[in-house]
């Protein structure tokens, strides 16, 4: 097990925000750089950010 940060607010709320912002940057970059893996990375980041946002609201 790993120790949970105290308080949990930065880990639970701010981490999904960063994932969504970084996923958006990667998605825009994927439009211009035409690499086969960038859309998959962007989709993974955005899905993880959305799941984290749902967990943060719960």
PDB file of N, H, CA, C and O in Angstrom:
ATOM      1  N   UNK A   1       0.839  -1.181   0.000  1.00  0.00           N
ATOM      2  CA  UNK A   1       0.000   0.000   0.000  1.00  0.00           C
ATOM      3  C   UNK A   1       0.879   1.237   0.000  1.00  0.00           C
ATOM      4  O   UNK A   1       2.017   1.212   0.468  1.00  0.00           O
ATOM      5  N   UNK A   2       0.344   2.292  -0.521  1.00  0.00           N
ATOM      6  H   UNK A   2      -0.581   2.313  -0.901  1.00  0.00           H
ATOM      7  CA  UNK A   2       1.041   3.560  -0.501  1.00  0.00           C
ATOM      8  C   UNK A   2       0.296   4.517   0.434  1.00  0.00           C
ATOM      9  O   UNK A   2      -0.923   4.420   0.580  1.00  0.00           O
ATOM     10  N   UNK A   3       1.021   5.433   1.061  1.00  0.00           N
ATOM     11  H   UNK A   3       2.011   5.512   0.943  1.00  0.00           H
ATOM     12  CA  UNK A   3       0.348   6.352   1.978  1.00  0.00           C
ATOM     13  C   UNK A   3      -0.490   7.370   1.215  1.00  0.00           C
ATOM     14  O   UNK A   3      -0.062   7.887   0.183  1.00  0.00           O
ATOM     15  N   UNK A   4      -1.662   7.648   1.717  1.00  0.00           N
ATOM     16  H   UNK A   4      -2.009   7.228   2.555  1.00  0.00           H
ATOM     17  CA  UNK A   4      -2.533   8.643   1.110  1.00  0.00           C
ATOM     18  C   UNK A   4      -2.115  10.032   1.569  1.00  0.00           C
ATOM     19  O   UNK A   4      -1.792  10.222   2.742  1.00  0.00           O
ATOM     20  N   UNK A   5      -2.117  10.997   0.670  1.00  0.00           N
ATOM     21  H   UNK A   5      -2.379  10.843  -0.282  1.00  0.00           H
ATOM     22  CA  UNK A   5      -1.757  12.350   1.079  1.00  0.00           C
ATOM     23  C   UNK A   5      -2.814  12.928   2.020  1.00  0.00           C
ATOM     24  O   UNK A   5      -3.996  12.594   1.938  1.00  0.00           O
ATOM     25  N   UNK A   6      -2.366  13.780   2.890  1.00  0.00           N
ATOM     26  H   UNK A   6      -1.406  14.052   2.956  1.00  0.00           H
ATOM     27  CA  UNK A   6      -3.286  14.396   3.828  1.00  0.00           C
ATOM     28  C   UNK A   6      -3.126  15.898   3.720  1.00  0.00           C
ATOM     29  O   UNK A   6      -2.023  16.368   3.999  1.00  0.00           O
ATOM     30  N   UNK A   7      -4.070  16.669   3.359  1.00  0.00           N
ATOM     31  H   UNK A   7      -4.966  16.287   3.132  1.00  0.00           H
ATOM     32  CA  UNK A   7      -5.457  16.347   3.061  1.00  0.00           C
ATOM     33  C   UNK A   7      -5.613  15.773   1.652  1.00  0.00           C
ATOM     34  O   UNK A   7      -4.730  15.926   0.808  1.00  0.00           O
ATOM     35  N   UNK A   8      -6.710  15.133   1.418  1.00  0.00           N
ATOM     36  H   UNK A   8      -7.427  15.008   2.104  1.00  0.00           H
ATOM     37  CA  UNK A   8      -6.943  14.462   0.135  1.00  0.00           C
ATOM     38  C   UNK A   8      -7.427  15.406  -0.960  1.00  0.00           C
ATOM     39  O   UNK A   8      -7.429  15.018  -2.128  1.00  0.00           O
ATOM     40  N   UNK A   9      -7.832  16.614  -0.633  1.00  0.00           N
ATOM     41  H   UNK A   9      -7.831  16.929   0.316  1.00  0.00           H
ATOM     42  CA  UNK A   9      -8.370  17.532  -1.633  1.00  0.00           C
ATOM     43  C   UNK A   9      -7.439  17.722  -2.832  1.00  0.00           C
ATOM     44  O   UNK A   9      -7.916  17.606  -3.961  1.00  0.00           O
ATOM     45  N   UNK A  10      -6.148  18.007  -2.664  1.00  0.00           N
ATOM     46  H   UNK A  10      -5.761  18.102  -1.746  1.00  0.00           H
ATOM     47  CA  UNK A  10      -5.296  18.183  -3.851  1.00  0.00           C
ATOM     48  C   UNK A  10      -5.231  16.944  -4.732  1.00  0.00           C
ATOM     49  O   UNK A  10      -5.225  17.053  -5.958  1.00  0.00           O
ATOM     50  N   UNK A  11      -5.183  15.774  -4.120  1.00  0.00           N
ATOM     51  H   UNK A  11      -5.188  15.685  -3.123  1.00  0.00           H
ATOM     52  CA  UNK A  11      -5.057  14.543  -4.901  1.00  0.00           C
ATOM     53  C   UNK A  11      -6.350  14.197  -5.619  1.00  0.00           C
ATOM     54  O   UNK A  11      -6.318  13.734  -6.760  1.00  0.00           O
ATOM     55  N   UNK A  12      -7.477  14.412  -4.978  1.00  0.00           N
ATOM     56  H   UNK A  12      -7.503  14.788  -4.052  1.00  0.00           H
ATOM     57  CA  UNK A  12      -8.751  13.972  -5.546  1.00  0.00           C
ATOM     58  C   UNK A  12      -9.330  14.994  -6.521  1.00  0.00           C
ATOM     59  O   UNK A  12      -9.920  14.615  -7.533  1.00  0.00           O
ATOM     60  N   UNK A  13      -9.171  16.267  -6.233  1.00  0.00           N
ATOM     61  H   UNK A  13      -8.692  16.575  -5.411  1.00  0.00           H
ATOM     62  CA  UNK A  13      -9.813  17.295  -7.057  1.00  0.00           C
ATOM     63  C   UNK A  13      -8.883  17.840  -8.131  1.00  0.00           C
ATOM     64  O   UNK A  13      -9.297  17.986  -9.281  1.00  0.00           O
ATOM     65  N   UNK A  14      -7.645  18.142  -7.788  1.00  0.00           N
ATOM     66  H   UNK A  14      -7.308  18.024  -6.854  1.00  0.00           H
ATOM     67  CA  UNK A  14      -6.768  18.808  -8.742  1.00  0.00           C
ATOM     68  C   UNK A  14      -6.156  17.857  -9.760  1.00  0.00           C
ATOM     69  O   UNK A  14      -5.864  18.270 -10.883  1.00  0.00           O
ATOM     70  N   UNK A  15      -5.959  16.614  -9.404  1.00  0.00           N
ATOM     71  H   UNK A  15      -6.196  16.279  -8.493  1.00  0.00           H
ATOM     72  CA  UNK A  15      -5.369  15.658 -10.345  1.00  0.00           C
ATOM     73  C   UNK A  15      -6.254  15.440 -11.586  1.00  0.00           C
ATOM     74  O   UNK A  15      -5.723  15.437 -12.696  1.00  0.00           O
ATOM     75  N   UNK A  16      -7.577  15.259 -11.447  1.00  0.00           N
ATOM     76  H   UNK A  16      -8.008  15.262 -10.545  1.00  0.00           H
ATOM     77  CA  UNK A  16      -8.401  15.142 -12.659  1.00  0.00           C
ATOM     78  C   UNK A  16      -8.404  16.407 -13.515  1.00  0.00           C
ATOM     79  O   UNK A  16      -8.497  16.332 -14.741  1.00  0.00           O
ATOM     80  N   UNK A  17      -8.302  17.565 -12.870  1.00  0.00           N
ATOM     81  H   UNK A  17      -8.227  17.626 -11.875  1.00  0.00           H
ATOM     82  CA  UNK A  17      -8.241  18.815 -13.640  1.00  0.00           C
ATOM     83  C   UNK A  17      -6.991  18.821 -14.509  1.00  0.00           C
ATOM     84  O   UNK A  17      -7.052  19.179 -15.685  1.00  0.00           O
ATOM     85  N   UNK A  18      -5.868  18.428 -13.940  1.00  0.00           N
ATOM     86  H   UNK A  18      -5.818  18.137 -12.985  1.00  0.00           H
ATOM     87  CA  UNK A  18      -4.612  18.378 -14.696  1.00  0.00           C
ATOM     88  C   UNK A  18      -4.699  17.339 -15.813  1.00  0.00           C
ATOM     89  O   UNK A  18      -4.223  17.583 -16.922  1.00  0.00           O
ATOM     90  N   UNK A  19      -5.302  16.185 -15.532  1.00  0.00           N
ATOM     91  H   UNK A  19      -5.689  15.986 -14.632  1.00  0.00           H
ATOM     92  CA  UNK A  19      -5.443  15.159 -16.571  1.00  0.00           C
ATOM     93  C   UNK A  19      -6.283  15.658 -17.745  1.00  0.00           C
ATOM     94  O   UNK A  19      -5.943  15.407 -18.901  1.00  0.00           O
ATOM     95  N   UNK A  20      -7.366  16.355 -17.459  1.00  0.00           N
ATOM     96  H   UNK A  20      -7.642  16.559 -16.520  1.00  0.00           H
ATOM     97  CA  UNK A  20      -8.232  16.866 -18.526  1.00  0.00           C
ATOM     98  C   UNK A  20      -7.515  17.946 -19.336  1.00  0.00           C
ATOM     99  O   UNK A  20      -7.596  17.957 -20.564  1.00  0.00           O
ATOM    100  N   UNK A  21      -6.818  18.849 -18.655  1.00  0.00           N
ATOM    101  H   UNK A  21      -6.752  18.840 -17.657  1.00  0.00           H
ATOM    102  CA  UNK A  21      -6.082  19.895 -19.377  1.00  0.00           C
ATOM    103  C   UNK A  21      -4.956  19.299 -20.224  1.00  0.00           C
ATOM    104  O   UNK A  21      -4.774  19.686 -21.379  1.00  0.00           O
ATOM    105  N   UNK A  22      -4.204  18.362 -19.654  1.00  0.00           N
ATOM    106  H   UNK A  22      -4.351  18.047 -18.716  1.00  0.00           H
ATOM    107  CA  UNK A  22      -3.108  17.740 -20.401  1.00  0.00           C
ATOM    108  C   UNK A  22      -3.647  16.890 -21.554  1.00  0.00           C
ATOM    109  O   UNK A  22      -3.042  16.852 -22.625  1.00  0.00           O
ATOM    110  N   UNK A  23      -4.766  16.217 -21.347  1.00  0.00           N
ATOM    111  H   UNK A  23      -5.257  16.248 -20.476  1.00  0.00           H
ATOM    112  CA  UNK A  23      -5.385  15.451 -22.424  1.00  0.00           C
ATOM    113  C   UNK A  23      -5.825  16.330 -23.574  1.00  0.00           C
ATOM    114  O   UNK A  23      -5.717  15.944 -24.737  1.00  0.00           O
ATOM    115  N   UNK A  24      -6.323  17.515 -23.249  1.00  0.00           N
ATOM    116  H   UNK A  24      -6.411  17.829 -22.304  1.00  0.00           H
ATOM    117  CA  UNK A  24      -6.715  18.466 -24.293  1.00  0.00           C
ATOM    118  C   UNK A  24      -5.506  18.943 -25.082  1.00  0.00           C
ATOM    119  O   UNK A  24      -5.564  19.054 -26.307  1.00  0.00           O
ATOM    120  N   UNK A  25      -4.408  19.225 -24.384  1.00  0.00           N
ATOM    121  H   UNK A  25      -4.360  19.134 -23.389  1.00  0.00           H
ATOM    122  CA  UNK A  25      -3.179  19.646 -25.075  1.00  0.00           C
ATOM    123  C   UNK A  25      -2.665  18.536 -25.982  1.00  0.00           C
ATOM    124  O   UNK A  25      -2.241  18.805 -27.106  1.00  0.00           O
ATOM    125  N   UNK A  26      -2.697  17.313 -25.516  1.00  0.00           N
ATOM    126  H   UNK A  26      -3.042  17.095 -24.603  1.00  0.00           H
ATOM    127  CA  UNK A  26      -2.241  16.178 -26.336  1.00  0.00           C
ATOM    128  C   UNK A  26      -3.170  15.972 -27.527  1.00  0.00           C
ATOM    129  O   UNK A  26      -2.704  15.633 -28.615  1.00  0.00           O
ATOM    130  N   UNK A  27      -4.476  16.171 -27.344  1.00  0.00           N
ATOM    131  H   UNK A  27      -4.854  16.447 -26.461  1.00  0.00           H
ATOM    132  CA  UNK A  27      -5.419  16.017 -28.452  1.00  0.00           C
ATOM    133  C   UNK A  27      -5.181  17.069 -29.529  1.00  0.00           C
ATOM    134  O   UNK A  27      -5.226  16.759 -30.720  1.00  0.00           O
ATOM    135  N   UNK A  28      -4.931  18.297 -29.125  1.00  0.00           N
ATOM    136  H   UNK A  28      -4.894  18.549 -28.158  1.00  0.00           H
ATOM    137  CA  UNK A  28      -4.636  19.349 -30.108  1.00  0.00           C
ATOM    138  C   UNK A  28      -3.310  19.067 -30.791  1.00  0.00           C
ATOM    139  O   UNK A  28      -3.177  19.287 -31.995  1.00  0.00           O
ATOM    140  N   UNK A  29      -2.335  18.588 -30.049  1.00  0.00           N
ATOM    141  H   UNK A  29      -2.443  18.409 -29.071  1.00  0.00           H
ATOM    142  CA  UNK A  29      -1.045  18.231 -30.634  1.00  0.00           C
ATOM    143  C   UNK A  29      -1.192  17.080 -31.621  1.00  0.00           C
ATOM    144  O   UNK A  29      -0.497  17.039 -32.636  1.00  0.00           O
ATOM    145  N   UNK A  30      -2.089  16.151 -31.331  1.00  0.00           N
ATOM    146  H   UNK A  30      -2.654  16.185 -30.506  1.00  0.00           H
ATOM    147  CA  UNK A  30      -2.301  15.007 -32.221  1.00  0.00           C
ATOM    148  C   UNK A  30      -2.836  15.440 -33.579  1.00  0.00           C
ATOM    149  O   UNK A  30      -2.583  14.779 -34.586  1.00  0.00           O
ATOM    150  N   UNK A  31      -3.567  16.537 -33.613  1.00  0.00           N
ATOM    151  H   UNK A  31      -3.772  17.074 -32.795  1.00  0.00           H
ATOM    152  CA  UNK A  31      -4.091  17.034 -34.889  1.00  0.00           C
ATOM    153  C   UNK A  31      -2.948  17.483 -35.790  1.00  0.00           C
ATOM    154  O   UNK A  31      -3.001  17.297 -37.005  1.00  0.00           O
ATOM    155  N   UNK A  32      -1.923  18.071 -35.200  1.00  0.00           N
ATOM    156  H   UNK A  32      -1.880  18.223 -34.213  1.00  0.00           H
ATOM    157  CA  UNK A  32      -0.844  18.638 -35.990  1.00  0.00           C
ATOM    158  C   UNK A  32       0.327  17.681 -36.229  1.00  0.00           C
ATOM    159  O   UNK A  32       1.018  17.808 -37.239  1.00  0.00           O
ATOM    160  N   UNK A  33       0.562  16.735 -35.329  1.00  0.00           N
ATOM    161  H   UNK A  33       0.000  16.632 -34.508  1.00  0.00           H
ATOM    162  CA  UNK A  33       1.749  15.885 -35.454  1.00  0.00           C
ATOM    163  C   UNK A  33       1.500  14.532 -36.103  1.00  0.00           C
ATOM    164  O   UNK A  33       2.468  13.861 -36.462  1.00  0.00           O
ATOM    165  N   UNK A  34       0.298  14.110 -36.268  1.00  0.00           N
ATOM    166  H   UNK A  34      -0.488  14.655 -35.977  1.00  0.00           H
ATOM    167  CA  UNK A  34      -0.041  12.870 -36.997  1.00  0.00           C
ATOM    168  C   UNK A  34       0.761  11.656 -36.556  1.00  0.00           C
ATOM    169  O   UNK A  34       1.281  10.915 -37.390  1.00  0.00           O
ATOM    170  N   UNK A  35       0.863  11.453 -35.265  1.00  0.00           N
ATOM    171  H   UNK A  35       0.441  12.055 -34.587  1.00  0.00           H
ATOM    172  CA  UNK A  35       1.476  10.235 -34.739  1.00  0.00           C
ATOM    173  C   UNK A  35       0.356   9.271 -34.392  1.00  0.00           C
ATOM    174  O   UNK A  35      -0.702   9.696 -33.929  1.00  0.00           O
ATOM    175  N   UNK A  36       0.571   7.978 -34.608  1.00  0.00           N
ATOM    176  H   UNK A  36       1.431   7.633 -34.985  1.00  0.00           H
ATOM    177  CA  UNK A  36      -0.513   7.007 -34.435  1.00  0.00           C
ATOM    178  C   UNK A  36      -0.924   6.854 -32.980  1.00  0.00           C
ATOM    179  O   UNK A  36      -2.070   6.498 -32.705  1.00  0.00           O
ATOM    180  N   UNK A  37      -0.022   7.112 -32.043  1.00  0.00           N
ATOM    181  H   UNK A  37       0.909   7.401 -32.267  1.00  0.00           H
ATOM    182  CA  UNK A  37      -0.314   6.864 -30.631  1.00  0.00           C
ATOM    183  C   UNK A  37      -0.895   8.080 -29.909  1.00  0.00           C
ATOM    184  O   UNK A  37      -1.494   7.917 -28.846  1.00  0.00           O
ATOM    185  N   UNK A  38      -0.744   9.276 -30.439  1.00  0.00           N
ATOM    186  H   UNK A  38      -0.258   9.408 -31.303  1.00  0.00           H
ATOM    187  CA  UNK A  38      -1.203  10.468 -29.730  1.00  0.00           C
ATOM    188  C   UNK A  38      -2.717  10.518 -29.509  1.00  0.00           C
ATOM    189  O   UNK A  38      -3.142  10.904 -28.420  1.00  0.00           O
ATOM    190  N   UNK A  39      -3.549  10.147 -30.484  1.00  0.00           N
ATOM    191  H   UNK A  39      -3.203   9.834 -31.369  1.00  0.00           H
ATOM    192  CA  UNK A  39      -4.991  10.137 -30.176  1.00  0.00           C
ATOM    193  C   UNK A  39      -5.358   9.150 -29.073  1.00  0.00           C
ATOM    194  O   UNK A  39      -6.265   9.411 -28.283  1.00  0.00           O
ATOM    195  N   UNK A  40      -4.656   8.017 -29.015  1.00  0.00           N
ATOM    196  H   UNK A  40      -3.919   7.805 -29.657  1.00  0.00           H
ATOM    197  CA  UNK A  40      -4.929   7.038 -27.961  1.00  0.00           C
ATOM    198  C   UNK A  40      -4.506   7.564 -26.599  1.00  0.00           C
ATOM    199  O   UNK A  40      -5.204   7.365 -25.605  1.00  0.00           O
ATOM    200  N   UNK A  41      -3.367   8.232 -26.558  1.00  0.00           N
ATOM    201  H   UNK A  41      -2.800   8.394 -27.366  1.00  0.00           H
ATOM    202  CA  UNK A  41      -2.895   8.815 -25.298  1.00  0.00           C
ATOM    203  C   UNK A  41      -3.860   9.906 -24.842  1.00  0.00           C
ATOM    204  O   UNK A  41      -4.197   9.991 -23.661  1.00  0.00           O
ATOM    205  N   UNK A  42      -4.302  10.739 -25.784  1.00  0.00           N
ATOM    206  H   UNK A  42      -4.028  10.670 -26.743  1.00  0.00           H
ATOM    207  CA  UNK A  42      -5.241  11.806 -25.440  1.00  0.00           C
ATOM    208  C   UNK A  42      -6.555  11.219 -24.929  1.00  0.00           C
ATOM    209  O   UNK A  42      -7.112  11.705 -23.945  1.00  0.00           O
ATOM    210  N   UNK A  43      -7.044  10.189 -25.585  1.00  0.00           N
ATOM    211  H   UNK A  43      -6.591   9.794 -26.384  1.00  0.00           H
ATOM    212  CA  UNK A  43      -8.290   9.564 -25.146  1.00  0.00           C
ATOM    213  C   UNK A  43      -8.139   8.947 -23.763  1.00  0.00           C
ATOM    214  O   UNK A  43      -9.038   9.066 -22.930  1.00  0.00           O
ATOM    215  N   UNK A  44      -7.019   8.293 -23.511  1.00  0.00           N
ATOM    216  H   UNK A  44      -6.289   8.196 -24.187  1.00  0.00           H
ATOM    217  CA  UNK A  44      -6.780   7.699 -22.193  1.00  0.00           C
ATOM    218  C   UNK A  44      -6.721   8.766 -21.104  1.00  0.00           C
ATOM    219  O   UNK A  44      -7.298   8.593 -20.030  1.00  0.00           O
ATOM    220  N   UNK A  45      -6.028   9.866 -21.379  1.00  0.00           N
ATOM    221  H   UNK A  45      -5.560  10.007 -22.251  1.00  0.00           H
ATOM    222  CA  UNK A  45      -5.937  10.942 -20.396  1.00  0.00           C
ATOM    223  C   UNK A  45      -7.310  11.554 -20.114  1.00  0.00           C
ATOM    224  O   UNK A  45      -7.648  11.827 -18.962  1.00  0.00           O
ATOM    225  N   UNK A  46      -8.091  11.764 -21.161  1.00  0.00           N
ATOM    226  H   UNK A  46      -7.816  11.541 -22.097  1.00  0.00           H
ATOM    227  CA  UNK A  46      -9.405  12.367 -20.973  1.00  0.00           C
ATOM    228  C   UNK A  46     -10.368  11.431 -20.252  1.00  0.00           C
ATOM    229  O   UNK A  46     -11.173  11.880 -19.437  1.00  0.00           O
ATOM    230  N   UNK A  47     -10.294  10.144 -20.541  1.00  0.00           N
ATOM    231  H   UNK A  47      -9.640   9.779 -21.203  1.00  0.00           H
ATOM    232  CA  UNK A  47     -11.156   9.186 -19.843  1.00  0.00           C
ATOM    233  C   UNK A  47     -10.766   9.098 -18.367  1.00  0.00           C
ATOM    234  O   UNK A  47     -11.635   9.066 -17.495  1.00  0.00           O
ATOM    235  N   UNK A  48      -9.475   9.059 -18.089  1.00  0.00           N
ATOM    236  H   UNK A  48      -8.769   9.085 -18.796  1.00  0.00           H
ATOM    237  CA  UNK A  48      -9.033   9.024 -16.692  1.00  0.00           C
ATOM    238  C   UNK A  48      -9.405  10.311 -15.964  1.00  0.00           C
ATOM    239  O   UNK A  48      -9.789  10.274 -14.794  1.00  0.00           O
ATOM    240  N   UNK A  49      -9.294  11.441 -16.644  1.00  0.00           N
ATOM    241  H   UNK A  49      -8.983  11.471 -17.594  1.00  0.00           H
ATOM    242  CA  UNK A  49      -9.693  12.707 -16.040  1.00  0.00           C
ATOM    243  C   UNK A  49     -11.184  12.758 -15.775  1.00  0.00           C
ATOM    244  O   UNK A  49     -11.609  13.275 -14.742  1.00  0.00           O
ATOM    245  N   UNK A  50     -11.985  12.232 -16.687  1.00  0.00           N
ATOM    246  H   UNK A  50     -11.640  11.812 -17.526  1.00  0.00           H
ATOM    247  CA  UNK A  50     -13.439  12.209 -16.475  1.00  0.00           C
ATOM    248  C   UNK A  50     -13.812  11.287 -15.331  1.00  0.00           C
ATOM    249  O   UNK A  50     -14.679  11.620 -14.523  1.00  0.00           O
ATOM    250  N   UNK A  51     -13.166  10.130 -15.253  1.00  0.00           N
ATOM    251  H   UNK A  51     -12.462   9.860 -15.909  1.00  0.00           H
ATOM    252  CA  UNK A  51     -13.446   9.204 -14.138  1.00  0.00           C
ATOM    253  C   UNK A  51     -13.009   9.828 -12.811  1.00  0.00           C
ATOM    254  O   UNK A  51     -13.693   9.674 -11.799  1.00  0.00           O
ATOM    255  N   UNK A  52     -11.898  10.514 -12.811  1.00  0.00           N
ATOM    256  H   UNK A  52     -11.342  10.638 -13.633  1.00  0.00           H
ATOM    257  CA  UNK A  52     -11.438  11.188 -11.603  1.00  0.00           C
ATOM    258  C   UNK A  52     -12.368  12.326 -11.199  1.00  0.00           C
ATOM    259  O   UNK A  52     -12.589  12.560 -10.010  1.00  0.00           O
ATOM    260  N   UNK A  53     -12.914  13.035 -12.191  1.00  0.00           N
ATOM    261  H   UNK A  53     -12.735  12.844 -13.156  1.00  0.00           H
ATOM    262  CA  UNK A  53     -13.854  14.107 -11.892  1.00  0.00           C
ATOM    263  C   UNK A  53     -15.147  13.541 -11.300  1.00  0.00           C
ATOM    264  O   UNK A  53     -15.727  14.125 -10.384  1.00  0.00           O
ATOM    265  N   UNK A  54     -15.586  12.417 -11.824  1.00  0.00           N
ATOM    266  H   UNK A  54     -15.115  11.943 -12.568  1.00  0.00           H
ATOM    267  CA  UNK A  54     -16.777  11.771 -11.238  1.00  0.00           C
ATOM    268  C   UNK A  54     -16.497  11.323  -9.808  1.00  0.00           C
ATOM    269  O   UNK A  54     -17.349  11.469  -8.932  1.00  0.00           O
ATOM    270  N   UNK A  55     -15.309  10.781  -9.570  1.00  0.00           N
ATOM    271  H   UNK A  55     -14.616  10.663 -10.282  1.00  0.00           H
ATOM    272  CA  UNK A  55     -14.955  10.359  -8.211  1.00  0.00           C
ATOM    273  C   UNK A  55     -14.838  11.574  -7.284  1.00  0.00           C
ATOM    274  O   UNK A  55     -15.191  11.489  -6.108  1.00  0.00           O
ATOM    275  N   UNK A  56     -14.351  12.692  -7.800  1.00  0.00           N
ATOM    276  H   UNK A  56     -14.064  12.762  -8.755  1.00  0.00           H
ATOM    277  CA  UNK A  56     -14.214  13.885  -6.963  1.00  0.00           C
ATOM    278  C   UNK A  56     -15.557  14.477  -6.586  1.00  0.00           C
ATOM    279  O   UNK A  56     -15.705  15.041  -5.501  1.00  0.00           O
ATOM    280  N   UNK A  57     -16.535  14.357  -7.466  1.00  0.00           N
ATOM    281  H   UNK A  57     -16.415  13.899  -8.347  1.00  0.00           H
ATOM    282  CA  UNK A  57     -17.850  14.884  -7.132  1.00  0.00           C
ATOM    283  C   UNK A  57     -18.626  13.957  -6.208  1.00  0.00           C
ATOM    284  O   UNK A  57     -19.557  14.385  -5.527  1.00  0.00           O
ATOM    285  N   UNK A  58     -18.243  12.700  -6.188  1.00  0.00           N
ATOM    286  H   UNK A  58     -17.486  12.352  -6.742  1.00  0.00           H
ATOM    287  CA  UNK A  58     -18.915  11.727  -5.344  1.00  0.00           C
ATOM    288  C   UNK A  58     -18.428  11.880  -3.923  1.00  0.00           C
ATOM    289  O   UNK A  58     -18.871  11.150  -3.036  1.00  0.00           O
TER     290      UNK A  58
END
